[in-house]
Amino acid sequence: MSAQLVSVLLTGAGTGLGLIVAIGAQNAWVLRRGIRREHIGTVIALCAVADMALIALGTAGIGALTAVAPWLLTVLRWGGVLYLVGFALRSFRSAVRPGRLEAEAPASARSVVLTTLALTFLNPHVYLDTVLMVGGIANQFGGMRWVFAAGAMLASAVWFTALGLGARALAGVLDRPSTWRALDVGVGVVMLMVAVRLALGA
C-alpha cells in the first residue's frame, strides 16, 4: 500500500469522523440505545449502512457532475474550505457550552427503527455534510476519490459500532460535559487541517 494511498485513506477517515463525531441528535440516539442495550445492533447497522450509501451517492454523483462541468471542482473545493472552517468554528463554540446525555424512556423495535431512519434521512445536514461535502472533497482527489470515500465509510462504520457497543461501559465518561468539550475541540482541529489541505490542493 503506497504512502499516497494511505494518506488519502486517512484524510477520508479524518474528514468522515470530524463530520459525525459531534453530539448531534443521531449520536445521542445511538448512545442512549447503547446504554440501554435496546436494539443497538439494528441501530448501528442502519446508521452505518445509511452513511456508506450517502457517501457513495455523493462521490459518484459529484464525480458525474464534474465530468460534465469541470469548473464545479473549483467551486466545490473553495466551498468545502469555507464550510470546513465554519464547521471548525462551530465545534470550538460548542466546546464552550458542551452538551450531555439525557434520560429517555424505553422504545419498541419499530419505533427505534423509524426514529433511526428519521434522524438519518430527515436531517438536512446529512445531505450537506455526507453527500455534498464528503462527495465534493472526495472528488478533489481525482482517481483516488474512492479511496477517500472508503476512508470516510470505514470511519463511519467504526464510529457507530464503537459508540453503540461501548456506550454502557463509557456512560459515565460520555455524560460529562468535559468529554464533549474535548471531542468538539478535536473535531475543530481536524476540520481546520482538512480545510488547509484542501485549500493548498495537497
QUISULLIN-V250045 format. One record per residue. N is the residue number from 1. RES is the residue in three letters. D_CENTER is the distance of its C-alpha to the mean C-alpha in Angstrom with 2 decimals. Layout:
# QUISULLIN-V250045
N	RES	D_CENTER
N	RES	D_CENTER
This chain:
# QUISULLIN-V250045
1	MET	24.97
2	SER	25.33
3	ALA	24.02
4	GLN	22.46
5	LEU	20.63
6	VAL	19.30
7	SER	18.33
8	VAL	16.38
9	LEU	14.70
10	LEU	13.75
11	THR	12.63
12	GLY	10.25
13	ALA	9.06
14	GLY	9.01
15	THR	7.20
16	GLY	4.29
17	LEU	4.82
18	GLY	5.78
19	LEU	3.48
20	ILE	2.78
21	VAL	6.20
22	ALA	8.36
23	ILE	11.03
24	GLY	10.49
25	ALA	12.71
26	GLN	10.64
27	ASN	10.11
28	ALA	13.71
29	TRP	14.91
30	VAL	13.73
31	LEU	15.37
32	ARG	18.46
33	ARG	18.95
34	GLY	18.58
35	ILE	21.09
36	ARG	23.44
37	ARG	22.94
38	GLU	22.96
39	HIS	21.80
40	ILE	18.85
41	GLY	19.01
42	THR	18.75
43	VAL	15.79
44	ILE	13.83
45	ALA	15.06
46	LEU	14.32
47	CYS	10.65
48	ALA	10.17
49	VAL	12.67
50	ALA	11.44
51	ASP	7.99
52	MET	10.30
53	ALA	12.77
54	LEU	10.86
55	ILE	9.74
56	ALA	13.43
57	LEU	14.72
58	GLY	13.25
59	THR	14.50
60	ALA	17.81
61	GLY	18.36
62	ILE	17.86
63	GLY	19.91
64	ALA	22.66
65	LEU	22.84
66	THR	23.11
67	ALA	25.77
68	VAL	27.84
69	ALA	27.09
70	PRO	26.23
71	TRP	26.26
72	LEU	22.96
73	LEU	21.31
74	THR	22.81
75	VAL	21.76
76	LEU	18.11
77	ARG	18.32
78	TRP	19.68
79	GLY	17.70
80	GLY	14.52
81	VAL	16.29
82	LEU	17.22
83	TYR	13.89
84	LEU	12.25
85	VAL	15.40
86	GLY	15.27
87	PHE	11.76
88	ALA	13.25
89	LEU	16.34
90	ARG	14.80
91	SER	13.23
92	PHE	16.73
93	ARG	18.33
94	SER	16.44
95	ALA	17.68
96	VAL	21.14
97	ARG	20.80
98	PRO	18.40
99	GLY	17.86
100	ARG	18.97
101	LEU	19.14
102	GLU	21.93
103	ALA	24.14
104	GLU	23.98
105	ALA	26.62
106	PRO	26.60
107	ALA	25.27
108	SER	26.60
109	ALA	24.87
110	ARG	25.11
111	SER	23.69
112	VAL	20.75
113	VAL	19.93
114	LEU	20.53
115	THR	18.53
116	THR	15.45
117	LEU	15.87
118	ALA	16.60
119	LEU	13.63
120	THR	11.44
121	PHE	13.73
122	LEU	15.66
123	ASN	12.96
124	PRO	13.55
125	HIS	10.43
126	VAL	8.50
127	TYR	11.07
128	LEU	10.97
129	ASP	7.34
130	THR	6.84
131	VAL	10.61
132	LEU	12.26
133	MET	10.35
134	VAL	8.86
135	GLY	12.19
136	GLY	14.20
137	ILE	13.20
138	ALA	13.67
139	ASN	17.08
140	GLN	18.13
141	PHE	18.67
142	GLY	21.28
143	GLY	22.42
144	MET	19.61
145	ARG	16.86
146	TRP	16.40
147	VAL	16.23
148	PHE	13.26
149	ALA	11.69
150	ALA	12.84
151	GLY	11.22
152	ALA	7.67
153	MET	8.98
154	LEU	10.62
155	ALA	7.93
156	SER	6.32
157	ALA	10.04
158	VAL	11.05
159	TRP	8.78
160	PHE	9.86
161	THR	13.26
162	ALA	13.81
163	LEU	12.82
164	GLY	15.10
165	LEU	17.87
166	GLY	18.05
167	ALA	17.97
168	ARG	21.76
169	ALA	22.65
170	LEU	20.42
171	ALA	21.18
172	GLY	23.48
173	VAL	21.25
174	LEU	18.20
175	ASP	20.57
176	ARG	21.59
177	PRO	20.54
178	SER	20.94
179	THR	18.10
180	TRP	15.59
181	ARG	17.44
182	ALA	16.91
183	LEU	13.15
184	ASP	13.02
185	VAL	15.38
186	GLY	13.57
187	VAL	10.33
188	GLY	12.89
189	VAL	14.75
190	VAL	12.08
191	MET	11.24
192	LEU	15.02
193	MET	15.64
194	VAL	13.54
195	ALA	15.28
196	VAL	18.58
197	ARG	18.20
198	LEU	17.42
199	ALA	20.38
200	LEU	22.65
201	GLY	21.82
202	ALA	21.54
